[in-house]
Structures are given as structure tokens and as C-alpha cells.
């Protein structure tokens, strides 16, 4: 079961937009409000474990590029595990994380 709340701001002065993704038996469930529920659920199932619960490892080398001021916070549960994950676009690694979860964050995967 998946029960995630997504809070997104375009920048620090912008209004917050809140969406929800609920799944039951591998399908979006009633109460889901993300714009693309099937694509969002597919992205979460494919990348969620790695992005919500990253394993410790050596430091990553990230390109120093700026993708924008957007910030998204994802909270809730993912297959019984508590999620509290922040997504930004502040460098190449963070942009890649954002793109992987784009359907959940209100966009399309690149």
C-alpha cells in the first residue's frame, strides 16, 4: 500500500500545492489527487525504494547546474515504511531525482 502526500512550491514565495497518491492492490485508489495517477504510481514503484531510502555509499559527484527554485516534500508511507523526502533542483543529482519522480511531482518524466 502507498499513501503519499506531495507538497510543492514553485519558489519560496509561491503558494503551496498539495496532492495525494493512494494505491491499493497496485492501482491508484480513491482519494488520489495527483494529475497523472497511473504514471505517478509507476514512477513511485520503479524508483521509490532507492529515492526515498537511499543506501549509504561513497560521495556522489554532481554537476553544478541549477534547475530552478522548486521544492517538493513527499511524506507518508511506501509499502509500510515511513517516507519524508525532499526533492529540489539545486544540482545535477537533485535534478535527476526530480526527473525520475516527475509524474509524482506534477510533471512528465524526461
Order of alpha helices (4+ residues) and beta strands (2+ residues): beta-beta-beta-alpha-beta-beta-alpha
